[in-house]
């Protein structure tokens, strides 16, 4: 019989920093209701894909043709060994190295292969941030941490600098996970640190105000024209320039403020190590960059998601 210990051992052998197991069922009604209210308020901004496949989001068992019964949830740390010099335009440290979607998915496939080597009839499917899954909820259910006030999963050992990968499995595995109570206490440093007020309460994020959305997602998921007024009403005016942040791709400000990240382990994964150009690229360098150079430097980087034109616009929107 497949056990949590065997899954955790296999996950460690393919390079994950933590792994837990959660039995699958329909989402709790209050969680689904909160998500639908988040959508109703337009807090997902231009990410209209969040509105699709609500039935599967409500019942993740439907994401596997044969019916998923268990989620093996993995964490991969990306806390960097070094940071960009502060005088340079800043990139979120999750994008220092290779695109985490491909890195984590490959490890999940290796994990599935390791499990199937012992249990050939086992079926599974890997997901990394691209499916109608409440990954952070599943990670917390699997005992890997708790949901912080900024909506991030926080692990006692790894902090919140982690990528979550989910492997849905056809076999039932008796979970030994123990739910972790929030260790945030009265701390609200993440809320106070957010320069745009995007963090509301109880882990609710208004993406219209979030720097990560404004510097990444808006280029691939723009707000429709008829939402422009709503965006201004929410405070995300087009000409808003929170220059004090210094970020041109993503944002780590709320995570930097979290005390749990100060004590978290530093990642030792080669795939997550910083691309050398990020140590030297100035605002002028970004603005002068040609398409061929952009494609060459960031060929396997998540930064490509924002496009070169988008990155230049982000640089122009900030003062350095």
C-alpha positions, 0 to 999 in steps of 0.5 A, a space after each residue: 500500500 502506498 504510504 505518505 512516508 514512501 511519497 515523502 522519501 521519493 519526493 526528497 530523492 527527486 529534489 523537493 524540500 518538503 512534501 505532504 499528503 492530503 486526501 481529496 474532497 470537495 472544497 469547504 463551502 466557505 472557501 469556495 464562497 470566499 473565492 467566488 466573492 473575490 471574483 465578484 469584486 473583480 480582485 482577479 483583475 484581468 485574469 479571467 481564466 480564474 473564472 473558468 472551470 469552477 466545478 473542477 476548482 470546487 472538486 479537484 477529484 475531477 482533474 484526473 480522468 479516473 478520479 483523483 483521490 489523493 494530492 501529493 503536495 510538494 514545496 521547492 524553496 527559492 530563497 536566494 543565496 544572493 540578491 540584486 544590488 539595490 540600486 538596480 531595477 529589481 526583479 522578484 527573486 522567484 524569477 532569478 533563475 529558470 521558469 519554475 513551471 518547467 522546473 517543478 513540473 519535471 520534478 513532479 513527473 520524476 516523482 510520479 515515475 518513482 511512485 509508478 516504479 513500485 506501484 505500476 497501476 498508479 495514475 497521476 497528473 502534475 500541476 504547477 500553478 496552471 490549473 483550477 486548484 487551490 494549491 495553498 489550501 491543499 499545501 496547508 491541508 497536507 501539513 506543510 504550513 499555514 496561510 499568512 495574512 498576505 495569502 502566502 503559504 508559510 512554512 516554519 522551515 522554508 518561510 514563504 519563498 516556495 513553489 508549490 507543486 501538486 501531484 494528483 494520484 488515483 490511489 487513496 493514501 491515508 494522510 498523516 498530516 497535522 494541520 498547523 495553526 497560524 503562527 502569524 499572531 498579531 504581526 501585520 508587517 506584510 500588510 503595513 509593508 505593501 506600498 499599494 495597499 493590495 493586501 486587504 484582510 484575511 489573506 485577500 489580495 486585490 490584484 488590481 493594486 498588486 505590483 506583481 499583477 501590474 508588472 507581469 500579469 497585465 501584459 498577458 492578462 490585460 483588463 478589458 476596456 470596459 473594466 478601466 473605470 472599475 480599475 480606477 475606482 479600485 485605485 489602480 490608475 494607469 499612471 500610478 507609479 509606486 517608485 519606492 518599490 523599485 520592482 520592474 517584475 513582480 514584488 517581494 516586499 510583503 515577503 521581505 517584511 515577514 519574520 519567518 523568511 528571515 529564519 528560512 533556509 536558503 535554497 541550494 537548487 541550481 535551477 534557482 540561482 540568479 542569471 548573471 545579467 540580473 546583477 548588472 542590468 541598469 534601467 538604461 540597459 533595460 531600455 536599450 535592450 534589443 529583442 534578440 538579446 532579451 530572448 537570449 538572456 531570458 530564454 528559459 526565464 519567467 521574465 519572458 512572460 512580461 515581454 521586452 516591451 512590457 519590461 521597458 514600460 515597467 522601467 519607465 514607470 519607476 524612478 531609480 
